[in-house]
Amino acid sequence: MQPIIYEPLKEAKRIKIFIPYEMIVIREALKKMNSSFWHPHQKLWSVINTDDNFESLKKLCHGNYKIEKAGSFYCCT
């Protein structure tokens, strides 16, 4: 499995990301990002929607991630 970054809509306030449980190092680094927040019901993390944060998430995953359209995150369990 790999992290999934959900590409936010322009008006979205947050960028959501799914990080598999086994990816402890990435998850711990994400926790240290400003504005990081855990959404327990969706099992997703999020950060404030900025271009810098989107790029930071991609760097955090070291090129090993998928990008999916916003709104498809309700399928994750």
LUMLUMDREN-2810 file (N, C-alpha, C; in Angstrom, 1 decimal):
<atoms>
<atom><aa>M</aa><ch>A</ch><at>N</at><xx>0.8</xx><yy>-1.2</yy><zz>0.0</zz></atom>
<atom><aa>M</aa><ch>A</ch><at>CA</at><xx>0.0</xx><yy>0.0</yy><zz>0.0</zz></atom>
<atom><aa>M</aa><ch>A</ch><at>C</at><xx>0.9</xx><yy>1.2</yy><zz>0.0</zz></atom>
<atom><aa>Q</aa><ch>A</ch><at>N</at><xx>0.3</xx><yy>2.3</yy><zz>-0.5</zz></atom>
<atom><aa>Q</aa><ch>A</ch><at>CA</at><xx>1.0</xx><yy>3.6</yy><zz>-0.5</zz></atom>
<atom><aa>Q</aa><ch>A</ch><at>C</at><xx>0.1</xx><yy>4.7</yy><zz>0.0</zz></atom>
<atom><aa>P</aa><ch>A</ch><at>N</at><xx>0.6</xx><yy>5.8</yy><zz>0.4</zz></atom>
<atom><aa>P</aa><ch>A</ch><at>CA</at><xx>-0.2</xx><yy>7.0</yy><zz>0.8</zz></atom>
<atom><aa>P</aa><ch>A</ch><at>C</at><xx>-1.1</xx><yy>7.4</yy><zz>-0.4</zz></atom>
<atom><aa>I</aa><ch>A</ch><at>N</at><xx>-2.2</xx><yy>8.0</yy><zz>-0.1</zz></atom>
<atom><aa>I</aa><ch>A</ch><at>CA</at><xx>-3.1</xx><yy>8.6</yy><zz>-1.1</zz></atom>
<atom><aa>I</aa><ch>A</ch><at>C</at><xx>-3.4</xx><yy>10.0</yy><zz>-0.7</zz></atom>
<atom><aa>I</aa><ch>A</ch><at>N</at><xx>-3.0</xx><yy>10.9</yy><zz>-1.6</zz></atom>
<atom><aa>I</aa><ch>A</ch><at>CA</at><xx>-3.2</xx><yy>12.3</yy><zz>-1.4</zz></atom>
<atom><aa>I</aa><ch>A</ch><at>C</at><xx>-4.5</xx><yy>12.7</yy><zz>-2.2</zz></atom>
<atom><aa>Y</aa><ch>A</ch><at>N</at><xx>-5.5</xx><yy>13.2</yy><zz>-1.5</zz></atom>
<atom><aa>Y</aa><ch>A</ch><at>CA</at><xx>-6.7</xx><yy>13.6</yy><zz>-2.2</zz></atom>
<atom><aa>Y</aa><ch>A</ch><at>C</at><xx>-6.6</xx><yy>15.0</yy><zz>-2.7</zz></atom>
<atom><aa>E</aa><ch>A</ch><at>N</at><xx>-6.6</xx><yy>15.2</yy><zz>-4.0</zz></atom>
<atom><aa>E</aa><ch>A</ch><at>CA</at><xx>-6.4</xx><yy>16.5</yy><zz>-4.7</zz></atom>
<atom><aa>E</aa><ch>A</ch><at>C</at><xx>-7.7</xx><yy>17.3</yy><zz>-4.3</zz></atom>
<atom><aa>P</aa><ch>A</ch><at>N</at><xx>-7.4</xx><yy>18.4</yy><zz>-3.6</zz></atom>
<atom><aa>P</aa><ch>A</ch><at>CA</at><xx>-8.6</xx><yy>19.2</yy><zz>-3.1</zz></atom>
<atom><aa>P</aa><ch>A</ch><at>C</at><xx>-9.2</xx><yy>20.0</yy><zz>-4.2</zz></atom>
<atom><aa>L</aa><ch>A</ch><at>N</at><xx>-10.5</xx><yy>20.3</yy><zz>-4.0</zz></atom>
<atom><aa>L</aa><ch>A</ch><at>CA</at><xx>-11.2</xx><yy>21.3</yy><zz>-4.9</zz></atom>
<atom><aa>L</aa><ch>A</ch><at>C</at><xx>-10.6</xx><yy>22.7</yy><zz>-4.5</zz></atom>
<atom><aa>K</aa><ch>A</ch><at>N</at><xx>-10.7</xx><yy>23.6</yy><zz>-5.4</zz></atom>
<atom><aa>K</aa><ch>A</ch><at>CA</at><xx>-10.2</xx><yy>25.0</yy><zz>-5.2</zz></atom>
<atom><aa>K</aa><ch>A</ch><at>C</at><xx>-10.7</xx><yy>25.6</yy><zz>-3.9</zz></atom>
<atom><aa>E</aa><ch>A</ch><at>N</at><xx>-12.0</xx><yy>25.4</yy><zz>-3.6</zz></atom>
<atom><aa>E</aa><ch>A</ch><at>CA</at><xx>-12.6</xx><yy>26.0</yy><zz>-2.5</zz></atom>
<atom><aa>E</aa><ch>A</ch><at>C</at><xx>-12.5</xx><yy>25.2</yy><zz>-1.2</zz></atom>
<atom><aa>A</aa><ch>A</ch><at>N</at><xx>-11.9</xx><yy>24.0</yy><zz>-1.3</zz></atom>
<atom><aa>A</aa><ch>A</ch><at>CA</at><xx>-11.7</xx><yy>23.2</yy><zz>-0.1</zz></atom>
<atom><aa>A</aa><ch>A</ch><at>C</at><xx>-10.7</xx><yy>23.9</yy><zz>0.9</zz></atom>
<atom><aa>K</aa><ch>A</ch><at>N</at><xx>-11.0</xx><yy>23.7</yy><zz>2.2</zz></atom>
<atom><aa>K</aa><ch>A</ch><at>CA</at><xx>-10.1</xx><yy>24.4</yy><zz>3.2</zz></atom>
<atom><aa>K</aa><ch>A</ch><at>C</at><xx>-8.9</xx><yy>23.4</yy><zz>3.6</zz></atom>
<atom><aa>R</aa><ch>A</ch><at>N</at><xx>-9.1</xx><yy>22.1</yy><zz>3.3</zz></atom>
<atom><aa>R</aa><ch>A</ch><at>CA</at><xx>-8.1</xx><yy>21.2</yy><zz>3.8</zz></atom>
<atom><aa>R</aa><ch>A</ch><at>C</at><xx>-7.7</xx><yy>20.2</yy><zz>2.7</zz></atom>
<atom><aa>I</aa><ch>A</ch><at>N</at><xx>-6.5</xx><yy>19.7</yy><zz>2.8</zz></atom>
<atom><aa>I</aa><ch>A</ch><at>CA</at><xx>-6.0</xx><yy>18.6</yy><zz>1.9</zz></atom>
<atom><aa>I</aa><ch>A</ch><at>C</at><xx>-6.1</xx><yy>17.3</yy><zz>2.7</zz></atom>
<atom><aa>K</aa><ch>A</ch><at>N</at><xx>-6.7</xx><yy>16.3</yy><zz>2.3</zz></atom>
<atom><aa>K</aa><ch>A</ch><at>CA</at><xx>-6.8</xx><yy>15.0</yy><zz>3.0</zz></atom>
<atom><aa>K</aa><ch>A</ch><at>C</at><xx>-5.8</xx><yy>14.0</yy><zz>2.4</zz></atom>
<atom><aa>I</aa><ch>A</ch><at>N</at><xx>-5.3</xx><yy>13.2</yy><zz>3.3</zz></atom>
<atom><aa>I</aa><ch>A</ch><at>CA</at><xx>-4.4</xx><yy>12.2</yy><zz>2.9</zz></atom>
<atom><aa>I</aa><ch>A</ch><at>C</at><xx>-4.6</xx><yy>10.9</yy><zz>3.8</zz></atom>
<atom><aa>F</aa><ch>A</ch><at>N</at><xx>-4.5</xx><yy>9.8</yy><zz>3.1</zz></atom>
<atom><aa>F</aa><ch>A</ch><at>CA</at><xx>-4.6</xx><yy>8.5</yy><zz>3.7</zz></atom>
<atom><aa>F</aa><ch>A</ch><at>C</at><xx>-3.2</xx><yy>7.9</yy><zz>3.8</zz></atom>
<atom><aa>I</aa><ch>A</ch><at>N</at><xx>-2.8</xx><yy>7.5</yy><zz>5.0</zz></atom>
<atom><aa>I</aa><ch>A</ch><at>CA</at><xx>-1.5</xx><yy>6.9</yy><zz>5.2</zz></atom>
<atom><aa>I</aa><ch>A</ch><at>C</at><xx>-1.7</xx><yy>5.5</yy><zz>5.8</zz></atom>
<atom><aa>P</aa><ch>A</ch><at>N</at><xx>-1.3</xx><yy>4.5</yy><zz>5.1</zz></atom>
<atom><aa>P</aa><ch>A</ch><at>CA</at><xx>-1.4</xx><yy>3.1</yy><zz>5.6</zz></atom>
<atom><aa>P</aa><ch>A</ch><at>C</at><xx>-0.8</xx><yy>3.0</yy><zz>7.0</zz></atom>
<atom><aa>Y</aa><ch>A</ch><at>N</at><xx>-1.4</xx><yy>2.2</yy><zz>7.9</zz></atom>
<atom><aa>Y</aa><ch>A</ch><at>CA</at><xx>-1.0</xx><yy>2.1</yy><zz>9.3</zz></atom>
<atom><aa>Y</aa><ch>A</ch><at>C</at><xx>0.5</xx><yy>1.7</yy><zz>9.4</zz></atom>
<atom><aa>E</aa><ch>A</ch><at>N</at><xx>1.0</xx><yy>0.9</yy><zz>8.5</zz></atom>
<atom><aa>E</aa><ch>A</ch><at>CA</at><xx>2.4</xx><yy>0.4</yy><zz>8.5</zz></atom>
<atom><aa>E</aa><ch>A</ch><at>C</at><xx>3.4</xx><yy>1.5</yy><zz>8.3</zz></atom>
<atom><aa>M</aa><ch>A</ch><at>N</at><xx>3.0</xx><yy>2.6</yy><zz>7.7</zz></atom>
<atom><aa>M</aa><ch>A</ch><at>CA</at><xx>3.9</xx><yy>3.7</yy><zz>7.3</zz></atom>
<atom><aa>M</aa><ch>A</ch><at>C</at><xx>4.1</xx><yy>4.7</yy><zz>8.5</zz></atom>
<atom><aa>I</aa><ch>A</ch><at>N</at><xx>4.7</xx><yy>4.2</yy><zz>9.5</zz></atom>
<atom><aa>I</aa><ch>A</ch><at>CA</at><xx>4.9</xx><yy>4.9</yy><zz>10.8</zz></atom>
<atom><aa>I</aa><ch>A</ch><at>C</at><xx>5.7</xx><yy>6.2</yy><zz>10.6</zz></atom>
<atom><aa>V</aa><ch>A</ch><at>N</at><xx>6.8</xx><yy>6.1</yy><zz>9.9</zz></atom>
<atom><aa>V</aa><ch>A</ch><at>CA</at><xx>7.7</xx><yy>7.2</yy><zz>9.7</zz></atom>
<atom><aa>V</aa><ch>A</ch><at>C</at><xx>7.0</xx><yy>8.4</yy><zz>9.0</zz></atom>
<atom><aa>I</aa><ch>A</ch><at>N</at><xx>6.3</xx><yy>8.1</yy><zz>8.0</zz></atom>
<atom><aa>I</aa><ch>A</ch><at>CA</at><xx>5.6</xx><yy>9.1</yy><zz>7.2</zz></atom>
<atom><aa>I</aa><ch>A</ch><at>C</at><xx>4.5</xx><yy>9.7</yy><zz>8.1</zz></atom>
<atom><aa>R</aa><ch>A</ch><at>N</at><xx>3.8</xx><yy>8.9</yy><zz>8.8</zz></atom>
<atom><aa>R</aa><ch>A</ch><at>CA</at><xx>2.7</xx><yy>9.3</yy><zz>9.7</zz></atom>
<atom><aa>R</aa><ch>A</ch><at>C</at><xx>3.2</xx><yy>10.3</yy><zz>10.8</zz></atom>
<atom><aa>E</aa><ch>A</ch><at>N</at><xx>4.4</xx><yy>9.9</yy><zz>11.4</zz></atom>
<atom><aa>E</aa><ch>A</ch><at>CA</at><xx>4.9</xx><yy>10.7</yy><zz>12.5</zz></atom>
<atom><aa>E</aa><ch>A</ch><at>C</at><xx>5.4</xx><yy>12.0</yy><zz>11.9</zz></atom>
<atom><aa>A</aa><ch>A</ch><at>N</at><xx>6.0</xx><yy>12.1</yy><zz>10.7</zz></atom>
<atom><aa>A</aa><ch>A</ch><at>CA</at><xx>6.4</xx><yy>13.3</yy><zz>10.1</zz></atom>
<atom><aa>A</aa><ch>A</ch><at>C</at><xx>5.2</xx><yy>14.2</yy><zz>9.8</zz></atom>
<atom><aa>L</aa><ch>A</ch><at>N</at><xx>4.1</xx><yy>13.6</yy><zz>9.3</zz></atom>
<atom><aa>L</aa><ch>A</ch><at>CA</at><xx>2.9</xx><yy>14.4</yy><zz>9.1</zz></atom>
<atom><aa>L</aa><ch>A</ch><at>C</at><xx>2.3</xx><yy>15.0</yy><zz>10.3</zz></atom>
<atom><aa>K</aa><ch>A</ch><at>N</at><xx>2.4</xx><yy>14.3</yy><zz>11.4</zz></atom>
<atom><aa>K</aa><ch>A</ch><at>CA</at><xx>1.9</xx><yy>14.8</yy><zz>12.7</zz></atom>
<atom><aa>K</aa><ch>A</ch><at>C</at><xx>2.6</xx><yy>16.1</yy><zz>13.1</zz></atom>
<atom><aa>K</aa><ch>A</ch><at>N</at><xx>3.8</xx><yy>16.2</yy><zz>12.7</zz></atom>
<atom><aa>K</aa><ch>A</ch><at>CA</at><xx>4.6</xx><yy>17.4</yy><zz>13.0</zz></atom>
<atom><aa>K</aa><ch>A</ch><at>C</at><xx>4.4</xx><yy>18.6</yy><zz>12.1</zz></atom>
<atom><aa>M</aa><ch>A</ch><at>N</at><xx>3.6</xx><yy>18.4</yy><zz>11.0</zz></atom>
<atom><aa>M</aa><ch>A</ch><at>CA</at><xx>3.3</xx><yy>19.5</yy><zz>10.1</zz></atom>
<atom><aa>M</aa><ch>A</ch><at>C</at><xx>2.3</xx><yy>20.4</yy><zz>10.8</zz></atom>
<atom><aa>N</aa><ch>A</ch><at>N</at><xx>2.5</xx><yy>21.7</yy><zz>10.5</zz></atom>
<atom><aa>N</aa><ch>A</ch><at>CA</at><xx>1.6</xx><yy>22.7</yy><zz>11.0</zz></atom>
<atom><aa>N</aa><ch>A</ch><at>C</at><xx>0.2</xx><yy>22.4</yy><zz>10.5</zz></atom>
<atom><aa>S</aa><ch>A</ch><at>N</at><xx>-0.8</xx><yy>22.5</yy><zz>11.3</zz></atom>
<atom><aa>S</aa><ch>A</ch><at>CA</at><xx>-2.2</xx><yy>22.3</yy><zz>11.0</zz></atom>
<atom><aa>S</aa><ch>A</ch><at>C</at><xx>-2.7</xx><yy>20.8</yy><zz>10.7</zz></atom>
<atom><aa>S</aa><ch>A</ch><at>N</at><xx>-1.8</xx><yy>19.9</yy><zz>11.0</zz></atom>
<atom><aa>S</aa><ch>A</ch><at>CA</at><xx>-2.2</xx><yy>18.5</yy><zz>10.8</zz></atom>
<atom><aa>S</aa><ch>A</ch><at>C</at><xx>-3.3</xx><yy>18.1</yy><zz>11.7</zz></atom>
<atom><aa>F</aa><ch>A</ch><at>N</at><xx>-4.2</xx><yy>17.3</yy><zz>11.2</zz></atom>
<atom><aa>F</aa><ch>A</ch><at>CA</at><xx>-5.4</xx><yy>16.9</yy><zz>12.0</zz></atom>
<atom><aa>F</aa><ch>A</ch><at>C</at><xx>-5.8</xx><yy>15.5</yy><zz>11.6</zz></atom>
<atom><aa>W</aa><ch>A</ch><at>N</at><xx>-6.2</xx><yy>14.7</yy><zz>12.5</zz></atom>
<atom><aa>W</aa><ch>A</ch><at>CA</at><xx>-6.7</xx><yy>13.3</yy><zz>12.3</zz></atom>
<atom><aa>W</aa><ch>A</ch><at>C</at><xx>-8.2</xx><yy>13.3</yy><zz>12.3</zz></atom>
<atom><aa>H</aa><ch>A</ch><at>N</at><xx>-8.8</xx><yy>12.7</yy><zz>11.2</zz></atom>
<atom><aa>H</aa><ch>A</ch><at>CA</at><xx>-10.2</xx><yy>12.5</yy><zz>11.1</zz></atom>
<atom><aa>H</aa><ch>A</ch><at>C</at><xx>-10.5</xx><yy>11.1</yy><zz>11.4</zz></atom>
<atom><aa>P</aa><ch>A</ch><at>N</at><xx>-10.9</xx><yy>10.7</yy><zz>12.6</zz></atom>
<atom><aa>P</aa><ch>A</ch><at>CA</at><xx>-11.0</xx><yy>9.3</yy><zz>13.0</zz></atom>
<atom><aa>P</aa><ch>A</ch><at>C</at><xx>-12.1</xx><yy>8.5</yy><zz>12.2</zz></atom>
<atom><aa>H</aa><ch>A</ch><at>N</at><xx>-13.2</xx><yy>9.2</yy><zz>11.9</zz></atom>
<atom><aa>H</aa><ch>A</ch><at>CA</at><xx>-14.3</xx><yy>8.5</yy><zz>11.2</zz></atom>
<atom><aa>H</aa><ch>A</ch><at>C</at><xx>-14.0</xx><yy>8.2</yy><zz>9.7</zz></atom>
<atom><aa>Q</aa><ch>A</ch><at>N</at><xx>-13.2</xx><yy>9.1</yy><zz>9.1</zz></atom>
<atom><aa>Q</aa><ch>A</ch><at>CA</at><xx>-12.7</xx><yy>8.8</yy><zz>7.7</zz></atom>
<atom><aa>Q</aa><ch>A</ch><at>C</at><xx>-11.4</xx><yy>8.1</yy><zz>7.7</zz></atom>
<atom><aa>K</aa><ch>A</ch><at>N</at><xx>-10.7</xx><yy>8.0</yy><zz>8.8</zz></atom>
<atom><aa>K</aa><ch>A</ch><at>CA</at><xx>-9.4</xx><yy>7.4</yy><zz>8.9</zz></atom>
<atom><aa>K</aa><ch>A</ch><at>C</at><xx>-8.4</xx><yy>8.1</yy><zz>7.9</zz></atom>
<atom><aa>L</aa><ch>A</ch><at>N</at><xx>-8.5</xx><yy>9.5</yy><zz>8.0</zz></atom>
<atom><aa>L</aa><ch>A</ch><at>CA</at><xx>-7.6</xx><yy>10.3</yy><zz>7.1</zz></atom>
<atom><aa>L</aa><ch>A</ch><at>C</at><xx>-7.0</xx><yy>11.4</yy><zz>7.9</zz></atom>
<atom><aa>W</aa><ch>A</ch><at>N</at><xx>-5.8</xx><yy>11.9</yy><zz>7.5</zz></atom>
<atom><aa>W</aa><ch>A</ch><at>CA</at><xx>-5.2</xx><yy>13.0</yy><zz>8.0</zz></atom>
<atom><aa>W</aa><ch>A</ch><at>C</at><xx>-5.5</xx><yy>14.2</yy><zz>7.1</zz></atom>
<atom><aa>S</aa><ch>A</ch><at>N</at><xx>-5.4</xx><yy>15.4</yy><zz>7.6</zz></atom>
<atom><aa>S</aa><ch>A</ch><at>CA</at><xx>-5.5</xx><yy>16.6</yy><zz>6.7</zz></atom>
<atom><aa>S</aa><ch>A</ch><at>C</at><xx>-4.6</xx><yy>17.7</yy><zz>7.2</zz></atom>
<atom><aa>V</aa><ch>A</ch><at>N</at><xx>-4.3</xx><yy>18.6</yy><zz>6.3</zz></atom>
<atom><aa>V</aa><ch>A</ch><at>CA</at><xx>-3.6</xx><yy>19.9</yy><zz>6.5</zz></atom>
<atom><aa>V</aa><ch>A</ch><at>C</at><xx>-4.3</xx><yy>21.0</yy><zz>5.8</zz></atom>
<atom><aa>I</aa><ch>A</ch><at>N</at><xx>-4.0</xx><yy>22.2</yy><zz>6.2</zz></atom>
<atom><aa>I</aa><ch>A</ch><at>CA</at><xx>-4.6</xx><yy>23.3</yy><zz>5.5</zz></atom>
<atom><aa>I</aa><ch>A</ch><at>C</at><xx>-4.3</xx><yy>23.3</yy><zz>4.0</zz></atom>
<atom><aa>N</aa><ch>A</ch><at>N</at><xx>-5.2</xx><yy>23.7</yy><zz>3.2</zz></atom>
<atom><aa>N</aa><ch>A</ch><at>CA</at><xx>-5.1</xx><yy>23.6</yy><zz>1.7</zz></atom>
<atom><aa>N</aa><ch>A</ch><at>C</at><xx>-4.3</xx><yy>24.8</yy><zz>1.2</zz></atom>
<atom><aa>T</aa><ch>A</ch><at>N</at><xx>-3.0</xx><yy>24.6</yy><zz>1.0</zz></atom>
<atom><aa>T</aa><ch>A</ch><at>CA</at><xx>-2.1</xx><yy>25.5</yy><zz>0.4</zz></atom>
<atom><aa>T</aa><ch>A</ch><at>C</at><xx>-1.2</xx><yy>24.8</yy><zz>-0.6</zz></atom>
<atom><aa>D</aa><ch>A</ch><at>N</at><xx>-0.7</xx><yy>25.5</yy><zz>-1.6</zz></atom>
<atom><aa>D</aa><ch>A</ch><at>CA</at><xx>0.2</xx><yy>24.9</yy><zz>-2.6</zz></atom>
<atom><aa>D</aa><ch>A</ch><at>C</at><xx>1.4</xx><yy>24.3</yy><zz>-1.9</zz></atom>
<atom><aa>D</aa><ch>A</ch><at>N</at><xx>1.9</xx><yy>25.1</yy><zz>-0.9</zz></atom>
<atom><aa>D</aa><ch>A</ch><at>CA</at><xx>3.1</xx><yy>24.6</yy><zz>-0.2</zz></atom>
<atom><aa>D</aa><ch>A</ch><at>C</at><xx>2.8</xx><yy>23.3</yy><zz>0.6</zz></atom>
<atom><aa>N</aa><ch>A</ch><at>N</at><xx>1.7</xx><yy>23.2</yy><zz>1.2</zz></atom>
<atom><aa>N</aa><ch>A</ch><at>CA</at><xx>1.4</xx><yy>22.0</yy><zz>1.9</zz></atom>
<atom><aa>N</aa><ch>A</ch><at>C</at><xx>1.2</xx><yy>20.8</yy><zz>1.0</zz></atom>
<atom><aa>F</aa><ch>A</ch><at>N</at><xx>0.6</xx><yy>21.1</yy><zz>-0.2</zz></atom>
<atom><aa>F</aa><ch>A</ch><at>CA</at><xx>0.4</xx><yy>20.0</yy><zz>-1.2</zz></atom>
<atom><aa>F</aa><ch>A</ch><at>C</at><xx>1.8</xx><yy>19.5</yy><zz>-1.6</zz></atom>
<atom><aa>E</aa><ch>A</ch><at>N</at><xx>2.7</xx><yy>20.4</yy><zz>-1.9</zz></atom>
<atom><aa>E</aa><ch>A</ch><at>CA</at><xx>4.1</xx><yy>20.0</yy><zz>-2.3</zz></atom>
<atom><aa>E</aa><ch>A</ch><at>C</at><xx>4.8</xx><yy>19.3</yy><zz>-1.1</zz></atom>
<atom><aa>S</aa><ch>A</ch><at>N</at><xx>4.6</xx><yy>19.8</yy><zz>0.1</zz></atom>
<atom><aa>S</aa><ch>A</ch><at>CA</at><xx>5.2</xx><yy>19.1</yy><zz>1.3</zz></atom>
<atom><aa>S</aa><ch>A</ch><at>C</at><xx>4.7</xx><yy>17.7</yy><zz>1.5</zz></atom>
<atom><aa>L</aa><ch>A</ch><at>N</at><xx>3.5</xx><yy>17.5</yy><zz>1.2</zz></atom>
<atom><aa>L</aa><ch>A</ch><at>CA</at><xx>2.9</xx><yy>16.1</yy><zz>1.4</zz></atom>
<atom><aa>L</aa><ch>A</ch><at>C</at><xx>3.6</xx><yy>15.2</yy><zz>0.3</zz></atom>
<atom><aa>K</aa><ch>A</ch><at>N</at><xx>3.7</xx><yy>15.7</yy><zz>-0.9</zz></atom>
<atom><aa>K</aa><ch>A</ch><at>CA</at><xx>4.4</xx><yy>14.8</yy><zz>-1.9</zz></atom>
<atom><aa>K</aa><ch>A</ch><at>C</at><xx>5.8</xx><yy>14.5</yy><zz>-1.6</zz></atom>
<atom><aa>K</aa><ch>A</ch><at>N</at><xx>6.5</xx><yy>15.5</yy><zz>-1.0</zz></atom>
<atom><aa>K</aa><ch>A</ch><at>CA</at><xx>7.9</xx><yy>15.3</yy><zz>-0.6</zz></atom>
<atom><aa>K</aa><ch>A</ch><at>C</at><xx>8.0</xx><yy>14.3</yy><zz>0.6</zz></atom>
<atom><aa>L</aa><ch>A</ch><at>N</at><xx>7.1</xx><yy>14.5</yy><zz>1.5</zz></atom>
<atom><aa>L</aa><ch>A</ch><at>CA</at><xx>7.0</xx><yy>13.6</yy><zz>2.7</zz></atom>
<atom><aa>L</aa><ch>A</ch><at>C</at><xx>6.9</xx><yy>12.1</yy><zz>2.3</zz></atom>
<atom><aa>C</aa><ch>A</ch><at>N</at><xx>6.2</xx><yy>11.9</yy><zz>1.2</zz></atom>
<atom><aa>C</aa><ch>A</ch><at>CA</at><xx>6.0</xx><yy>10.5</yy><zz>0.7</zz></atom>
<atom><aa>C</aa><ch>A</ch><at>C</at><xx>7.1</xx><yy>10.0</yy><zz>-0.2</zz></atom>
<atom><aa>H</aa><ch>A</ch><at>N</at><xx>8.1</xx><yy>10.8</yy><zz>-0.4</zz></atom>
<atom><aa>H</aa><ch>A</ch><at>CA</at><xx>9.3</xx><yy>10.4</yy><zz>-1.2</zz></atom>
<atom><aa>H</aa><ch>A</ch><at>C</at><xx>8.9</xx><yy>9.8</yy><zz>-2.6</zz></atom>
<atom><aa>G</aa><ch>A</ch><at>N</at><xx>7.9</xx><yy>10.4</yy><zz>-3.2</zz></atom>
<atom><aa>G</aa><ch>A</ch><at>CA</at><xx>7.5</xx><yy>10.0</yy><zz>-4.6</zz></atom>
<atom><aa>G</aa><ch>A</ch><at>C</at><xx>6.7</xx><yy>8.7</yy><zz>-4.6</zz></atom>
<atom><aa>N</aa><ch>A</ch><at>N</at><xx>6.4</xx><yy>8.1</yy><zz>-3.4</zz></atom>
<atom><aa>N</aa><ch>A</ch><at>CA</at><xx>5.7</xx><yy>6.9</yy><zz>-3.3</zz></atom>
<atom><aa>N</aa><ch>A</ch><at>C</at><xx>4.3</xx><yy>7.2</yy><zz>-2.8</zz></atom>
<atom><aa>Y</aa><ch>A</ch><at>N</at><xx>3.4</xx><yy>7.7</yy><zz>-3.7</zz></atom>
<atom><aa>Y</aa><ch>A</ch><at>CA</at><xx>2.0</xx><yy>8.1</yy><zz>-3.4</zz></atom>
<atom><aa>Y</aa><ch>A</ch><at>C</at><xx>1.1</xx><yy>8.0</yy><zz>-4.6</zz></atom>
<atom><aa>K</aa><ch>A</ch><at>N</at><xx>-0.2</xx><yy>8.0</yy><zz>-4.3</zz></atom>
<atom><aa>K</aa><ch>A</ch><at>CA</at><xx>-1.1</xx><yy>8.2</yy><zz>-5.4</zz></atom>
<atom><aa>K</aa><ch>A</ch><at>C</at><xx>-1.9</xx><yy>9.5</yy><zz>-5.2</zz></atom>
<atom><aa>I</aa><ch>A</ch><at>N</at><xx>-2.4</xx><yy>10.1</yy><zz>-6.2</zz></atom>
<atom><aa>I</aa><ch>A</ch><at>CA</at><xx>-3.2</xx><yy>11.3</yy><zz>-6.1</zz></atom>
<atom><aa>I</aa><ch>A</ch><at>C</at><xx>-4.6</xx><yy>10.9</yy><zz>-6.7</zz></atom>
<atom><aa>E</aa><ch>A</ch><at>N</at><xx>-5.6</xx><yy>11.1</yy><zz>-5.8</zz></atom>
<atom><aa>E</aa><ch>A</ch><at>CA</at><xx>-7.0</xx><yy>10.8</yy><zz>-6.3</zz></atom>
<atom><aa>E</aa><ch>A</ch><at>C</at><xx>-7.8</xx><yy>12.1</yy><zz>-6.1</zz></atom>
<atom><aa>K</aa><ch>A</ch><at>N</at><xx>-8.9</xx><yy>12.1</yy><zz>-6.9</zz></atom>
<atom><aa>K</aa><ch>A</ch><at>CA</at><xx>-9.8</xx><yy>13.3</yy><zz>-6.8</zz></atom>
<atom><aa>K</aa><ch>A</ch><at>C</at><xx>-10.5</xx><yy>13.4</yy><zz>-5.4</zz></atom>
<atom><aa>A</aa><ch>A</ch><at>N</at><xx>-10.7</xx><yy>14.6</yy><zz>-5.0</zz></atom>
<atom><aa>A</aa><ch>A</ch><at>CA</at><xx>-11.4</xx><yy>14.8</yy><zz>-3.8</zz></atom>
<atom><aa>A</aa><ch>A</ch><at>C</at><xx>-12.8</xx><yy>14.2</yy><zz>-3.8</zz></atom>
<atom><aa>G</aa><ch>A</ch><at>N</at><xx>-13.3</xx><yy>13.8</yy><zz>-2.7</zz></atom>
<atom><aa>G</aa><ch>A</ch><at>CA</at><xx>-14.6</xx><yy>13.2</yy><zz>-2.7</zz></atom>
<atom><aa>G</aa><ch>A</ch><at>C</at><xx>-14.6</xx><yy>11.7</yy><zz>-2.8</zz></atom>
<atom><aa>S</aa><ch>A</ch><at>N</at><xx>-13.5</xx><yy>11.1</yy><zz>-3.2</zz></atom>
<atom><aa>S</aa><ch>A</ch><at>CA</at><xx>-13.4</xx><yy>9.7</yy><zz>-3.3</zz></atom>
<atom><aa>S</aa><ch>A</ch><at>C</at><xx>-12.9</xx><yy>9.0</yy><zz>-2.0</zz></atom>
<atom><aa>F</aa><ch>A</ch><at>N</at><xx>-12.6</xx><yy>9.9</yy><zz>-1.0</zz></atom>
<atom><aa>F</aa><ch>A</ch><at>CA</at><xx>-12.0</xx><yy>9.4</yy><zz>0.2</zz></atom>
<atom><aa>F</aa><ch>A</ch><at>C</at><xx>-13.0</xx><yy>8.6</yy><zz>1.1</zz></atom>
<atom><aa>Y</aa><ch>A</ch><at>N</at><xx>-14.3</xx><yy>8.7</yy><zz>0.8</zz></atom>
<atom><aa>Y</aa><ch>A</ch><at>CA</at><xx>-15.3</xx><yy>8.0</yy><zz>1.6</zz></atom>
<atom><aa>Y</aa><ch>A</ch><at>C</at><xx>-15.2</xx><yy>6.5</yy><zz>1.4</zz></atom>
<atom><aa>C</aa><ch>A</ch><at>N</at><xx>-14.5</xx><yy>6.1</yy><zz>0.4</zz></atom>
<atom><aa>C</aa><ch>A</ch><at>CA</at><xx>-14.4</xx><yy>4.6</yy><zz>0.1</zz></atom>
<atom><aa>C</aa><ch>A</ch><at>C</at><xx>-13.3</xx><yy>4.0</yy><zz>1.0</zz></atom>
<atom><aa>C</aa><ch>A</ch><at>N</at><xx>-12.5</xx><yy>4.7</yy><zz>1.6</zz></atom>
<atom><aa>C</aa><ch>A</ch><at>CA</at><xx>-11.4</xx><yy>4.1</yy><zz>2.4</zz></atom>
<atom><aa>C</aa><ch>A</ch><at>C</at><xx>-11.9</xx><yy>3.6</yy><zz>3.8</zz></atom>
<atom><aa>T</aa><ch>A</ch><at>N</at><xx>-11.4</xx><yy>2.4</yy><zz>4.1</zz></atom>
<atom><aa>T</aa><ch>A</ch><at>CA</at><xx>-11.7</xx><yy>1.9</yy><zz>5.4</zz></atom>
<atom><aa>T</aa><ch>A</ch><at>C</at><xx>-10.5</xx><yy>1.5</yy><zz>6.2</zz></atom>
</atoms>
